[in-house]
Amino acid sequence: MTRLPSLLAAGAVALALLAPAADARPTRTCKSADLRYPFQPGGPKTFGVFRLRITGGSCTTAHRVAKTWMTRFEADLRRGRVRLPKSVLGFTFKTLAPNAAQTYNERGRKGTTTIRFDYVVPNG
C-alpha cells in the first residue's frame, strides 16, 4: 500500500507531460510555387514566397495571406518604397532575423494561428 501514492504521483506526472502534446496545433507546410517569379522571363522562379507554413490553420488561409502580403509589398516597391506590410487580413506580421541573403523572414499571427514564410527579393 505504500507504493500506491508514488504510483499515482508518477501517473499524474506522465499525464501532465502528455497533455500539452495533445493540445498542440499541427504545423502544415504549404505549396507556394505559384507565389514565385523569375528574374527574367523564362528563367527559374527564384524569387517570391518560399517555405510557406501555417500552425493552427489551413493552407488555403496561408496562401491567401501570403499572396496579399506579397501584392502589397510589391506595390510599395513599384512606388519606390521598401515598406513591409505589418497587417494583412487580420494577421499582424513581424520580420524576424533573416536566414539567407536577400530574404525577409516573416511571421504573421492572428489569435492562435501563425503563418511563416520567407520572401526572397531580387537584388537588381
ChimeraX attribute file (.defattr): number of C-alpha atoms within 10 A of each C-alpha:
attribute: neighborCount
match mode: 1-to-1
recipient: residues
	/A:1	5
	/A:2	6
	/A:3	7
	/A:4	9
	/A:5	10
	/A:6	11
	/A:7	11
	/A:8	11
	/A:9	11
	/A:10	12
	/A:11	12
	/A:12	12
	/A:13	11
	/A:14	11
	/A:15	11
	/A:16	11
	/A:17	11
	/A:18	11
	/A:19	10
	/A:20	10
	/A:21	9
	/A:22	8
	/A:23	8
	/A:24	10
	/A:25	14
	/A:26	11
	/A:27	16
	/A:28	16
	/A:29	16
	/A:30	17
	/A:31	16
	/A:32	19
	/A:33	14
	/A:34	11
	/A:35	18
	/A:36	17
	/A:37	17
	/A:38	13
	/A:39	14
	/A:40	8
	/A:41	8
	/A:42	8
	/A:43	9
	/A:44	11
	/A:45	15
	/A:46	15
	/A:47	18
	/A:48	23
	/A:49	26
	/A:50	21
	/A:51	14
	/A:52	22
	/A:53	23
	/A:54	25
	/A:55	19
	/A:56	15
	/A:57	17
	/A:58	17
	/A:59	20
	/A:60	12
	/A:61	14
	/A:62	26
	/A:63	21
	/A:64	13
	/A:65	19
	/A:66	28
	/A:67	19
	/A:68	15
	/A:69	23
	/A:70	19
	/A:71	14
	/A:72	15
	/A:73	16
	/A:74	18
	/A:75	14
	/A:76	15
	/A:77	13
	/A:78	9
	/A:79	8
	/A:80	9
	/A:81	11
	/A:82	12
	/A:83	12
	/A:84	18
	/A:85	18
	/A:86	15
	/A:87	15
	/A:88	18
	/A:89	12
	/A:90	12
	/A:91	18
	/A:92	16
	/A:93	20
	/A:94	17
	/A:95	15
	/A:96	12
	/A:97	10
	/A:98	13
	/A:99	10
	/A:100	10
	/A:101	9
	/A:102	14
	/A:103	19
	/A:104	20
	/A:105	20
	/A:106	22
	/A:107	19
	/A:108	22
	/A:109	18
	/A:110	14
	/A:111	9
	/A:112	9
	/A:113	17
	/A:114	19
	/A:115	27
	/A:116	23
	/A:117	23
	/A:118	24
	/A:119	22
	/A:120	18
	/A:121	17
	/A:122	11
	/A:123	7
	/A:124	4
